[in-house]
């Protein structure tokens, strides 16, 4: 399959510079440890906070770190470079479609991450919390939610990257994407600590399916804005994947109509 | 020194003009970065909304801690922290050699070239959050004046971190994610240090002076702590001097690569 070539290519690029990935080995566990101390202090005067015990909140933040590595994509950076250098033309001349091309390219980059970012964190968590804690409470829901999280995150990044056809610059858009990731997905904090009306908005937006929903399926206690219908939430995630892919392809087609291959 | 300030002013205006070439992107970035700056203060406020908060710390004190450190970090980000990105990028592209030809000390020149105007949005947001926290604490003029003077400590601390990260980037090609380590240190310092084990607290008051950049002034002003804690601020300046020495030493061993 021709797209597998891009998977292999991206994997080879990732191997070339290992320092960045090795940094993650320090950063992710320390982030979880800080959250552990924060929540331990908060839980010293009460047993639960918005349904979380100390164990479940630690698992939540471990999963948030793991899912962050799992879904990570550099497609916006890639487009940013293409618009400056005008090299998008090169990929347009190839007998491939851009969406699956960059999807497989991104997946190739993640393959090494699974080996040197995700696996050590999983093993360290297993030794600290016991490997029993690493079994999802709602296994089927959790594993079904992973491809949804990946596709949703990638489609959103791809969609925002297409705006470069109009602005030629993607720095601001990358910041927006980062902001959505931190505040909307549940990466920085569980969405269930938000006020009720913001939880309701989050429930119907696509972003919670990237971190919050998979993590809560794993813990087995999905609840947002009073809704604990986990399968219904998964269905909402699938619908959002289709909407975002179709929207990204539509915007890409409109953008390509006005594309001129200029650059350095 | 005068030459450095003249060049710094020139670089700032040049950077504003460069970014204004794409106005929409610039203002969009400025706005988004300002919003991003409220995430941890917002997290602290949300935590106080759903729990009793950190034992011994009122919501105003906890908010002041996170906002005040963010303010120092933001000022450092505009004028100094760009050195990290510039070092990583130039080492990878092999263009750092041309920067070394400038007729001034390389570190001073690197800092000159590293002005980041879009981070000015961070200063505005952090200052607003700090102002709100001071309002909650009903701060006096003297307390505000002390905090303004003391701001030099977090600024120097975050600049020291940037210099250390820059030196590391000279050693390792393509170390873009060194930023994550800098962010982690900042994240670590933004909560009351009493949440950490005693050994870690001792470490943060001495060798790794995270306490000095935010916890110390708040303990002095609002929790009647001993003024001897100010000694930890001195460690920040010592570390800064050591980081400059290390940066110079790293540069001596720099072998041009990349491209």
Boltz contact constraints between the chains, C-beta under 6 A:
constraints:
  - contact:
      token1: [A, 17]
      token2: [B, 174]
      max_distance: 6.0
  - contact:
      token1: [A, 19]
      token2: [B, 172]
      max_distance: 6.0
  - contact:
      token1: [A, 19]
      token2: [B, 175]
      max_distance: 6.0
  - contact:
      token1: [A, 20]
      token2: [B, 177]
      max_distance: 6.0
  - contact:
      token1: [A, 23]
      token2: [B, 177]
      max_distance: 6.0
  - contact:
      token1: [A, 27]
      token2: [B, 180]
      max_distance: 6.0
  - contact:
      token1: [A, 27]
      token2: [B, 184]
      max_distance: 6.0
  - contact:
      token1: [A, 30]
      token2: [B, 184]
      max_distance: 6.0
  - contact:
      token1: [A, 34]
      token2: [B, 188]
      max_distance: 6.0
  - contact:
      token1: [A, 37]
      token2: [B, 195]
      max_distance: 6.0
  - contact:
      token1: [A, 37]
      token2: [B, 196]
      max_distance: 6.0
  - contact:
      token1: [A, 38]
      token2: [B, 191]
      max_distance: 6.0
  - contact:
      token1: [A, 41]
      token2: [B, 54]
      max_distance: 6.0
  - contact:
      token1: [A, 41]
      token2: [B, 195]
      max_distance: 6.0
  - contact:
      token1: [A, 42]
      token2: [B, 51]
      max_distance: 6.0
  - contact:
      token1: [A, 45]
      token2: [B, 52]
      max_distance: 6.0
  - contact:
      token1: [A, 49]
      token2: [B, 50]
      max_distance: 6.0
  - contact:
      token1: [A, 49]
      token2: [B, 51]
      max_distance: 6.0
  - contact:
      token1: [A, 50]
      token2: [B, 50]
      max_distance: 6.0
  - contact:
      token1: [A, 167]
      token2: [B, 25]
      max_distance: 6.0
  - contact:
      token1: [A, 169]
      token2: [B, 22]
      max_distance: 6.0
  - contact:
      token1: [A, 169]
      token2: [B, 25]
      max_distance: 6.0
  - contact:
      token1: [A, 171]
      token2: [B, 25]
      max_distance: 6.0
  - contact:
      token1: [A, 171]
      token2: [B, 29]
      max_distance: 6.0
  - contact:
      token1: [A, 172]
      token2: [B, 25]
      max_distance: 6.0
  - contact:
      token1: [A, 172]
      token2: [B, 28]
      max_distance: 6.0
  - contact:
      token1: [A, 172]
      token2: [B, 29]
      max_distance: 6.0
  - contact:
      token1: [A, 175]
      token2: [B, 29]
      max_distance: 6.0
  - contact:
      token1: [A, 175]
      token2: [B, 32]
      max_distance: 6.0
  - contact:
      token1: [A, 176]
      token2: [B, 32]
      max_distance: 6.0
  - contact:
      token1: [A, 179]
      token2: [B, 32]
      max_distance: 6.0
  - contact:
      token1: [A, 179]
      token2: [B, 35]
      max_distance: 6.0
  - contact:
      token1: [A, 179]
      token2: [B, 36]
      max_distance: 6.0
  - contact:
      token1: [A, 182]
      token2: [B, 39]
      max_distance: 6.0
  - contact:
      token1: [A, 188]
      token2: [B, 39]
      max_distance: 6.0
  - contact:
      token1: [A, 189]
      token2: [B, 43]
      max_distance: 6.0
  - contact:
      token1: [A, 193]
      token2: [B, 46]
      max_distance: 6.0
  - contact:
      token1: [A, 193]
      token2: [B, 50]
      max_distance: 6.0
